[in-house]
Amino acid sequence: MPELHKSLNRLSDNILSTTFPKILEDEYSKLKSISMDYGVMEKSEKSLYYQKSFWME
């Protein structure tokens, strides 16, 4: 997710700028719609998953 990182850095660098709304719009339009589990977890080589059962009485 390097594109997301790049966009977030640009946003944080310009957060106090008067042009921030335009920069936000520009950066947001560039980003791909991707879930966190695909973007991060499926790429991880060291993942630990824990399955928990839930029930209601």
N, C-alpha and C positions, 0 to 999 in steps of 0.2 A: 504494500500500500504506500509506495513512495510518493505517488501523486497526491494522496491525501496529506501526507507529511509536508510536502512542498506548499500546498495551498494553505494549510494551517499556519505554517511559518510566515507566509506572506500576510495573512490576516492578522496575526499577532504583531507583526512589525508595523502595521498600519491602523491598529485599533483606535488610536486617538486622532487619526487623520480625518479631515472633513470629507475626504473621498472614500472613506471606509464603506459606506453603503454600496457604492459602485464596484469597489474591489470585491466585496462580499458576493455581489450578484455575479460578477465575472468568474470568480473562483468556484462558486457553487455550480454554475452551469458547466464547468469543465469536469466535475467529479462524476465517476461512474456510480451507479446504484449497486452496491455490493454489501452483503451482510457481513457482520463482524466474524461470524463463525467461519465463513469461507475465506475472508480476507486475512484472518489471523490464524485461527485454530487449525484449519486444514493444511496450512503451510508449515506448521510447527512439527519439529522432529521429536520434541520432548513434551508430550501432552499426557496429562493424567485425568481420567474421567471417573467420576463417582456417581453411581446410580443410587438414587434414594427413592424409597417407596413412600407415597403419601396416601393417607386415607382420612376420611372424616367419619366421625361417629355420630 
